[in-house]
Amino acid sequence: MDSRVLDVLRLLDGSWRTPPRITQLAVQVGLGQSRLEHLFRSEVKESIRAYVTRQRLAAAAQMLTASRERISTIAFAVGFNDVSNFNHRFKKHFGKSPRDYRRAFTS
């Protein structure tokens, strides 16, 4: 894998709750924004935005099953600013609403 993509992955894995802007990532690895986006998609098989969203949703799923925190609290904790958007993306990714996901894994 391209070392610049690995650098971006390390940066994103360390800051997925509040990731740097793509322009900032591009500067840090010495690429233009569009070149970075193209290279990342080519190597990782998804966009930077999709990667960050997937990381956030995975963390949310873990929190849903390991705690009794309110769903809205979890949504904000993993970096979503809107609970409705969080619910929509969670259901699209996991096939269940956050509430139903929690019920399925804690019953």
Secondary structure, 3 states (H helix, E strand, C coil): CCHHHHHHHHHHHHCCCCCCCHHHHHHHHCCCHHHHHHHHHHHHCCCHHHHHHHHHHHHHHHHHHHCCCCHHHHHHHCCCCCHHHHHHHHHHHHCCCHHHHHHHHHC
